[in-house]
Amino acid sequence: FLWTINNFNDPYIIDCLPFCKETTNLSSPLDINGFIATVKKPSHLKIRETDEKVTLDFFVNGRLREKDILKNIPTNRIVESYVYGQIHFNGLDDNDDPFTSSREGVIADNHSYQLFLKEIKDKIFPQIMDQWDSLRRKTGDDGDPDNPKITRKERKSEELYNAVSSDFSLEKGDANKAVIDTWVDELKNDAGFCFSSYAECYISENLLRRYISEKGVNLSNESQTEIADYKKREKTAKQLGNISIDIRKYDHDLSYLAMADLASLFDKGGDDRERQNNLLRDSREYKPLRDALMHTALLSEVAKTRLNMTYENIKGRLKELLSAK
C-alpha cells in the first residue's frame, strides 16, 4: 500500500511503485512531502545481498539527514515492521544550523525538527496504522492485533478464515479465479461471526458435559431415548459411508446431547415461569440458531443478534455453575 504526503509526485513512485493495491494521499499543514509505503511481508524490506533493509528516511533538499526516523518516535505497533519511504522537509534548511557538526544528522532538540516528528507521530502515522489494518484485512492478510476496531475474537476468526480459504484460491490465469475470489470474499463477511460463534458453542457445550459428568447427574428417560436415536442414525450413516473407525473421542452418552438436551438434565424450570437464570429456557431458544450455525448456514443479521444475546445468558449461567462446582 502507498501513502503520499501533500500530493508528492516523484518518478520513483511512477516507475517502481505502479502496482500498489491502494494509494492514498495524506495532507499536512507542514511544508513537507514524500511517501510512505508498506510491503506484504517484513522480509521484503531486506536489500538483496546485504544485511540492510530499507527504512522510512528523512531528507532535506535532496540530502539524506536521518535514516529510520521511526526509531525516534516508536509506536510499538506491528505496522512498523512493514514500512519504508522518504519524507522531505526542505524548509528545515531555513533554520539556524539545525544539523550536527558532522552535517550528517539533525540536532535532536531543534524546534522545527521536533514539530516535524510530532506531526508524523500524532497525525500522519496514526492514519496509516488505522488504514493499514483495514486494507490488510480487506486483501485477506492479517492486520494489526492491537487495533480495537474489531474484537479480538472477530480478528482471530478472520485470520482463521484467511488461512483456510487460501486452500481454495485458484491459480493465476484460471478463467474462474475472479468469480471464485468474489465468492470467497462474500463468505468472509460472515466468517468472523460464524467462526467465533462455533467456538463459543464448542467450548460451552463441552464444559457443560464435563460439569454434568463430574456432578454424576443421571440421564432422564427422555435423554436416553434421544441418545439411542442419535446412535442409531450415526450407525446407519457410518454404514452408508463405509466407515468402521470410532468417530467420537470418548464413547460417552453425553457426547450425543446438545445444549438443550444437556440443560434439561438438571436445570428444569417446571411451572415456575419467573425462575431466573434458567439454562433450559435459554438453550431452547438457542437450539434453532445453533443448529443452523452447525449446518454451516449463513445467518441473518437479526439471527446473529439473537444468537449473541442468548449465548450471553447461557455463558453467564454456565459460569455460575462452574464457579459453584
Secondary structure as UniProt FT lines:
FT   STRAND          2..5
FT   HELIX           11..16
FT   TURN            18..19
FT   STRAND          23..26
FT   STRAND          33..38
FT   HELIX           42..45
FT   TURN            48..49
FT   STRAND          56..60
FT   TURN            61..62
FT   STRAND          63..66
FT   HELIX           69..72
FT   HELIX           78..82
FT   STRAND          83..88
FT   HELIX           90..94
FT   TURN            101..102
FT   TURN            108..109
FT   HELIX           111..119
FT   HELIX           120..124
FT   HELIX           125..138
FT   TURN            139..140
FT   TURN            145..146
FT   TURN            148..149
FT   HELIX           152..165
FT   HELIX           166..168
FT   TURN            172..173
FT   TURN            175..176
FT   HELIX           177..215
FT   HELIX           221..240
FT   TURN            241..242
FT   HELIX           253..256
FT   HELIX           259..263
FT   TURN            264..266
FT   TURN            270..271
FT   TURN            273..274
FT   HELIX           279..294
FT   TURN            295..296
FT   HELIX           301..323
//
